[in-house]
């Protein structure tokens, strides 16, 4: 089948700008890596595509049972582990992570938010995943990149292309 486009966003803190909404308009799926800032944000994103989201340290139990501290969506055969803080999803040398239980499949992609700084790691540093990333933030960015989201093309269980872009569509990092 055709490639699936996944939009990855984090740290909206209750405000989804029209530019952020527009940047995700072409996505088939959306992943939100926490600090959502209210159920209305997820409802807005769901008008674009199905959403997998996790709670951030500024989120409360107002989203119901579908939004927890971790999400493990499988999209077009690609396995994701999503959590808000990097320390919660990083897998240590022994193969342990707060976000992985015994017998959980090893993720292909690990995503976190919280830092408000975009990050895209591939290769040995991303292990055991193939990609370890943070989409940055659309609210209160903490890097010279400004407000950012990430996008990923997946197809038949493989990640084809991953990039982080500014809200005006300029590609800043890619793998």
N, C-alpha and C positions, 0 to 999 in steps of 0.2 A: 504493500500500500504506500500512499504518499507519506512524506515526512511529517512528524508531529512537532509542532512548535510549542515549547513550554516557556512561559514567562515567570521569572523569579523576582520577588519583591520582598522587602523587609522594612521594618521600622517606619510604618506610616503614622504611628502615634495619633490616630484619629483624624488624619487629613490625607485624603487621596486627591492630589491636584489633578486638574483636567489634563495636564501634560502627562502625568503618570498613567492615568486612565487610557489616554490615547495611545501611549507607548505599548500598552498591553492588548490593544484592540484586535491584533492579528493572531493572538495566541489561542491554541487549542486547549491548553491546560494552564493553570496558574498555581504557583507555590508561594505561600506567604510565610516567611521565617520569623514571625513573631513581633511583639510590640505593635499589635494591630491598632488598638485604641478604640475599639467599639465594634459591635456586630454590624453596624451600618456599612462599615468598610468592606466586610466580606460580602454582604448583600450586593453592594455596588460591583465588586469584582465578579461575582457570580452571574451578573448580566452579560459578561463577556465570555466566560468559560468556566468549567468545573474548577473548584478551588480546594487545595489541600493546605491547611494552615496549622500553625503551632502557637502555643501561648508564649509570650515573652515575659520578662520580669515586671513589666508595667501592665500586664493584662490580668483580668480577674475572671472568675468562673461564670462569665455571662454569655458564653458561646454555646453552651450545651455540651453533650457528650462527644460531639464529633471533633472538637478541638482540644487536644491535650498537649502535654509538654513535648511529645515527639510525634512525628508522622513518618510512615514508611510507605509512601505511595509507590506503585509500580505503574509506569506510564510507557506504553508501547514496548514493554519488555525490559525497560531500564528500571533498576531498583534504586530508590532514593532513601536516605535517612536525613530527616530535617529536624533541627532543634534550634532554639534561639541562641544560646550561649556557646561559643566555640568549645569550651571545656566539656560541655555536655554531649557533644557529638564526636569529638576527637577520639579515635580508637588508639589505645595504648599498645605497646609492643606485645603484651600478652593477649591482644585481641579483644580487650574489654572496653566497653563504653557505657555510659549511663543510658544511652539510647538504644543499645543492643542487648537483648537477653540471650541466654544460652540457646543455641540452635537457630537464632535469627539469621536469615541470609546476609552475607556480606554485601553492603550496598555498593553500587557502581558509582554513585554520586552522593557526597555528603555536603549538606547545605546548612549554614548558620547565618544568623543576623547579629544584632547586639552591638557590634563594633562601629557601625555606621561608616565603615571603610571597605571599599570593594576589594575582593581578594579572589584570585583564580590560580589554583595550584594543581599541577598535573605531574605524573611521574612518581618516583619513589617517595617524595614528600607527601603525596596524597594518600599513600597506602593506609589501609588495605583497599580503599576506593581508587577509582581511576581519576576522579576529580574531587577536589575539596574546595569549596567556594563560599563566598559571601557576596550577595548582590549589591552591597552598600546600602544606602538609605535614601528614601525619597523625602524624608523630613529631617532637618538638622544634620546634614552631612558633615563628617569630620575629616574630610580629605580634600585635596585640591581637585579631585575629580568632580566634586559637586554632587548633585542629586542623580542617583543611578539606579538602574534595574539590570537584571541579567536575562539573557535568552539562551535557549538550548534547542538544537534540532536533534531529535532522536528518530530512529527508524529500526524496526525489527530487533530490538534489544541492544542497539548500539547508539552511543552518542556520536553524532556526526560533526557537530560544531557547537561551540559554547562561546558566548561573548558577554561582556559587560558594556553597557552603553549609557551615555548621558540621556537625560529626558528629551533632548533635541535630536536623538538618534545617532549621535557620533559614537563610533565604536572606540572604546578606551583600552580594553584588554580582551584578548581572545585566545582560544586554544582549539 
